[in-house]
Amino acid sequence: MEFSTAVGLIGRRAAALYAGIAVMFFSARNAEPSATRTAIISGTITSCSILALLGIYEFATGNATSGILTAVFIEVAIVLAFLHVGARKK
């Protein structure tokens, strides 16, 4: 994808969104098992799974280069980490 004003705008907005999500996760890192914690875990697993599948699809159709696979591996790692945390009982 070539850089353009529109791409830069989307990138900056996505970065702000991810920064907010990171603060939310950091703040909730020691939360006891609860409905809220389960919702955070489920939402993260869902969004990262969809992102990974979309990345694979875009790579397979030729819309993305092999560089997308790095993001896919990170997204899969996040899914596995959140599955592990969700499976733990305190």
C-alpha angles and dihedrals in degrees: 000000000000119000115252136157090265093049090049091050093051091045093052092047092048090049090054090049092049091048090055092048090049090053089049092051093045091051092049097043095110097039117139117239107286143137090270093052090047090051092052091049094046093047092050093048091049096047096044092046091053091046091051092049092047090049091053091046093050090048092048093050093047096246091117134037126234087274088082089067091072089059091046092053091049091049091050090049090052090050091051092047093051091046088054093049091046092052094053117100120204 
